[in-house]
Amino acid sequence: RMKEVIYTGIFIGLALLLLILCFIMFRPAKKASSSASLYIPGLYSASLTLGNEQVNVEVTVDSDQILDVSLVHLNEAVSTLMQPSMEELAPQILNTQSTKNLAFPESSRYTCSALLKAVDTALLKARR
């Protein structure tokens, strides 16, 4: 009779251990912590020098996406050269959330490449 009580106690103990283990293994996952975000939210800029003219590329990000890309401090000559390229690139950057594999006209490839390098520099500042 004592043997049955001991076996029953062992089986109840193992059942409780198995139940606790199941709860630990299959509990819902916790939400991602703030360290899992891609960017530190804010406005980041990078300079681009064309001859003797300075152009700033500003990138606005929140914790996990690019919100805006724009050019600032443009004079009229630089605006004529750079603004059309940025207007071509900005929607693509916002849609793909990347500066890789973007399509741009062959005629403005150097301008677009310089702008993308400046956007990458600003995004590098924004990364965690």
C-alpha positions as CSV (number, residue, x, y, z in Angstrom):
1,R,0.0,0.0,0.0
2,M,2.8,2.4,0.8
3,K,4.4,1.7,-2.6
4,E,1.2,2.9,-4.4
5,V,1.2,6.1,-2.4
6,I,4.9,6.8,-3.3
7,Y,4.3,6.0,-7.0
8,T,1.2,8.3,-7.0
9,G,3.2,11.1,-5.4
10,I,6.0,10.7,-8.0
11,F,3.5,10.7,-10.9
12,I,1.7,13.8,-9.5
13,G,5.1,15.5,-9.1
14,L,6.1,14.7,-12.7
15,A,2.7,15.8,-14.0
16,L,3.1,19.2,-12.2
17,L,6.6,19.5,-13.6
18,L,5.4,18.7,-17.1
19,L,2.5,21.2,-16.7
20,I,4.9,24.0,-15.6
21,L,7.3,23.2,-18.4
22,C,4.4,23.4,-21.0
23,F,3.4,26.8,-19.6
24,I,6.9,28.1,-19.8
25,M,7.6,26.8,-23.3
26,F,4.3,27.9,-24.9
27,R,3.5,31.2,-23.2
28,P,2.9,34.1,-25.6
29,A,6.0,35.9,-26.8
30,K,6.7,39.3,-25.3
31,K,6.5,42.4,-27.5
32,A,9.7,43.5,-29.2
33,S,11.7,45.8,-27.0
34,S,12.8,49.2,-28.1
35,S,16.3,47.9,-28.8
36,A,14.8,45.9,-31.7
37,S,13.9,49.1,-33.6
38,L,16.0,50.1,-36.6
39,Y,16.4,53.9,-36.0
40,I,16.5,56.4,-33.2
41,P,13.5,58.7,-34.1
42,G,14.4,62.1,-35.3
43,L,15.7,64.3,-38.1
44,Y,19.2,63.5,-39.5
45,S,21.2,65.4,-42.1
46,A,24.2,64.8,-44.2
47,S,26.2,67.4,-46.3
48,L,26.9,67.1,-49.9
49,T,29.4,69.5,-51.5
50,L,29.1,70.4,-55.2
51,G,32.0,72.7,-56.1
52,N,31.7,75.5,-53.7
53,E,28.0,74.9,-52.9
54,Q,26.9,73.0,-49.8
55,V,23.6,71.0,-49.9
56,N,22.1,69.2,-46.9
57,V,20.1,66.1,-47.3
58,E,17.6,65.6,-44.4
59,V,16.1,62.3,-43.5
60,T,13.3,62.0,-41.0
61,V,12.8,58.6,-39.3
62,D,10.8,57.0,-36.6
63,S,11.8,53.9,-34.7
64,D,11.3,51.5,-37.7
65,Q,10.8,53.4,-40.9
66,I,11.9,56.3,-43.1
67,L,9.3,59.0,-43.0
68,D,10.8,61.8,-45.3
69,V,13.8,62.6,-47.4
70,S,14.4,66.1,-48.6
71,L,17.0,68.7,-49.7
72,V,17.5,71.9,-47.7
73,H,19.5,75.1,-48.1
74,L,19.4,75.1,-51.9
75,N,20.2,78.1,-54.0
76,E,18.6,78.3,-57.4
77,A,21.5,76.8,-59.4
78,V,21.8,73.8,-57.1
79,S,18.1,73.4,-56.9
80,T,17.8,73.1,-60.7
81,L,20.4,70.4,-60.7
82,M,19.5,68.4,-57.6
83,Q,15.8,68.8,-57.0
84,P,14.5,66.7,-60.0
85,S,16.8,63.8,-59.0
86,M,15.6,64.0,-55.3
87,E,12.0,64.1,-56.5
88,E,12.7,60.9,-58.4
89,L,14.4,59.1,-55.5
90,A,12.4,60.2,-52.5
91,P,9.2,58.3,-53.3
92,Q,11.2,55.1,-54.1
93,I,13.2,55.4,-50.8
94,L,9.9,55.8,-48.9
95,N,8.2,52.9,-50.6
96,T,11.1,50.5,-50.4
97,Q,12.5,51.8,-47.0
98,S,15.9,51.3,-48.6
99,T,18.5,53.1,-50.8
100,K,19.4,49.9,-52.6
101,N,18.2,48.8,-56.1
102,L,16.5,52.1,-57.0
103,A,15.7,53.0,-60.5
104,F,16.9,56.4,-61.8
105,P,17.6,57.8,-65.3
106,E,21.0,57.2,-66.8
107,S,21.3,60.9,-67.5
108,S,21.3,61.7,-63.8
109,R,23.1,58.7,-62.4
110,Y,26.0,60.7,-60.8
111,T,23.6,63.1,-59.2
112,C,21.4,60.3,-57.9
113,S,24.4,58.3,-56.7
114,A,25.7,61.4,-54.7
115,L,22.2,61.9,-53.2
116,L,21.9,58.3,-52.2
117,K,25.3,58.4,-50.6
118,A,24.2,61.4,-48.6
119,V,21.0,59.7,-47.6
120,D,22.9,56.6,-46.5
121,T,25.2,58.8,-44.4
122,A,22.1,60.3,-42.7
123,L,20.6,56.9,-42.1
124,L,23.8,55.7,-40.6
125,K,23.6,58.5,-38.0
126,A,20.0,57.4,-37.3
127,R,20.8,53.7,-36.7
128,R,20.9,52.2,-33.3
